[in-house]
Amino acid sequence: MEVKEKYNSKVACCYLTYNHPEVVDQVLEQICEDYGRHKIDIYIYDSSDNDETKKITEKYQEKDLCNLYYVDVKFIKSGDEKYLYVIKGEGLNRHYDYIWPTKDRCFFRGKALEDICESIDKGYDIVFAVNENDRCQLFTPKIKDEYTDAQEFFHHYGQLTTNWEAMIRKTETMLDPVNWDEYE
């Protein structure tokens, strides 16, 4: 079951999951309305060995609170392969301005979600989704609005670049130019 696109969404939030229907249920209960209001489309990339996550997704699609899509990726065996599939834009219904791959247990609400959407509206190449409860905030960063020195940026935020929950990429500048055959 697919939801008719009702928003001109800029962002595809792509949840990677495997045999966690109860987690997906809890997360969708928390985010569908908020993400829908913020024009963030939600994709569930499921490699589970059963249809429970698909059924959960269909239940929330019927509520019609957001653009919610189910992507069956049972043919992908490893998390890394699934992650690569997502950042290449595979399984998406259309081209998005931003792709946000994330684990099935992560979501943002309130001020953190507002900050993420504000940064996306500004058109940044990369948006880091972090808040005071994020596990990557165990260090005290020297926060700046913009960085022009890559060495300074990676010194302070290198850990975030490997955090699946945190990195939202602008497709035009960070993904579309990648030669995926050469990358692989």
C-alpha positions in Angstrom: 0.0 0.0 0.0 1.4 3.4 -0.9 0.3 6.8 0.4 -0.6 9.4 -2.2 2.0 12.2 -2.0 0.4 15.1 -0.3 3.5 17.2 0.5 6.2 18.6 -1.6 8.8 17.1 0.8 12.5 18.0 0.6 13.7 15.2 2.9 13.5 11.4 2.7 14.1 10.0 6.2 15.1 6.4 5.5 14.8 3.9 8.4 16.9 0.8 8.1 15.3 -2.1 10.0 15.6 -5.8 10.5 13.1 -7.8 12.6 12.2 -4.8 14.9 8.4 -4.3 14.2 7.8 -3.3 17.8 10.5 -0.6 17.5 9.2 0.6 14.1 5.7 0.8 15.7 6.9 2.9 18.6 8.9 5.2 16.4 6.1 5.8 13.9 3.7 6.5 16.8 6.1 9.3 17.9 7.0 10.8 14.5 4.3 10.4 11.8 2.4 13.5 12.6 5.5 15.7 13.4 7.4 14.6 10.4 4.3 15.0 8.2 3.8 18.5 9.4 7.5 19.3 8.7 7.3 17.8 5.2 9.7 14.9 5.9 8.8 11.7 4.0 9.4 8.5 5.9 10.7 5.3 4.2 11.0 2.0 6.0 13.7 -0.1 4.4 12.9 -3.6 5.8 15.0 -6.7 5.4 13.1 -8.7 8.0 12.4 -12.4 7.5 8.7 -11.8 8.1 5.9 -9.3 7.2 5.3 -7.8 10.6 7.1 -4.5 9.9 5.2 -4.2 6.6 1.9 -4.7 8.5 2.9 -2.0 11.0 3.8 0.4 8.2 0.4 -0.2 6.5 -1.3 0.5 9.8 0.3 4.0 9.9 -0.3 4.6 6.2 -4.0 4.1 6.9 -3.8 6.9 9.5 -2.6 9.3 6.6 -0.6 11.5 8.9 2.5 11.7 6.6 4.0 10.4 3.4 5.0 6.9 4.6 6.5 4.3 2.3 7.6 0.7 2.8 10.6 -0.6 0.9 11.2 -4.4 0.9 14.9 -5.0 0.9 15.0 -8.7 1.9 17.5 -9.3 -0.9 20.1 -7.2 0.9 22.0 -9.1 3.5 24.3 -6.7 5.4 23.7 -3.3 7.1 26.4 -1.7 5.1 24.9 -2.8 1.8 21.5 -1.5 2.9 23.0 1.8 3.9 24.7 2.2 0.5 21.4 1.3 -1.2 19.7 4.1 0.7 22.3 6.8 0.1 22.3 6.0 -3.6 18.6 6.9 -3.5 17.4 3.4 -4.4 13.9 2.6 -3.4 12.7 6.2 -3.2 9.6 7.3 -5.1 11.3 10.4 -6.5 14.4 12.5 -6.2 14.8 14.4 -2.9 16.8 17.4 -1.9 18.1 15.6 1.2 18.5 11.9 2.2 18.6 11.0 5.8 19.5 7.4 6.5 18.9 6.4 10.1 18.6 3.4 12.3 15.2 2.2 13.3 15.5 3.5 16.9 16.3 7.1 16.3 14.0 10.1 15.9 13.8 13.8 16.8 11.0 16.0 18.0 10.5 19.5 19.4 13.4 21.9 19.2 15.8 19.4 17.8 13.4 18.7 14.8 12.8 22.4 14.4 16.6 23.0 14.2 17.1 20.2 11.7 14.3 21.7 9.4 15.7 25.2 9.7 19.1 24.0 8.6 17.6 22.2 5.7 15.7 25.3 4.7 19.0 27.2 4.7 20.3 24.7 2.1 23.3 23.4 3.9 25.2 20.5 2.2 25.2 18.5 5.4 23.0 18.8 8.4 23.9 17.0 11.6 20.9 15.9 13.6 22.2 16.1 17.1 20.6 17.2 20.4 21.5 17.1 24.1 20.5 13.4 24.3 22.5 12.2 21.3 25.1 9.7 22.2 27.7 11.6 20.1 27.4 14.6 22.4 29.7 13.0 24.9 32.3 15.6 23.9 32.0 19.3 24.2 32.0 20.7 20.7 33.0 24.2 19.8 29.9 25.1 17.9 30.0 27.4 14.9 27.2 28.1 12.5 29.5 27.6 9.5 32.9 26.1 8.9 35.3 27.0 6.0 38.3 25.0 7.3 37.8 21.3 6.7 40.5 20.3 9.3 38.8 22.4 12.0 35.4 20.9 11.1 36.6 17.3 11.2 38.6 17.9 14.4 35.4 18.8 16.2 32.8 16.8 14.3 34.6 13.8 12.8 32.7 11.4 15.1 29.4 12.5 13.7 30.3 11.7 10.1 30.1 8.0 11.0 26.9 8.2 12.9 24.0 6.9 10.9 21.4 8.9 12.8 23.2 12.2 12.5 24.1 12.9 8.9 21.6 14.3 6.5 23.1 14.8 3.1 22.1 17.3 0.4 21.7 15.1 -2.7 22.7 17.7 -5.3 26.2 18.4 -3.7 26.9 15.3 -1.5 25.4 12.3 -3.3 24.5 13.0 -7.0 28.1 13.8 -8.0 29.4 10.5 -6.6 30.4 7.9 -9.2 28.8 4.9 -7.3 30.5 2.3 -9.5 33.9 3.8 -8.7 32.9 4.2 -5.1 32.0 0.6 -4.7 
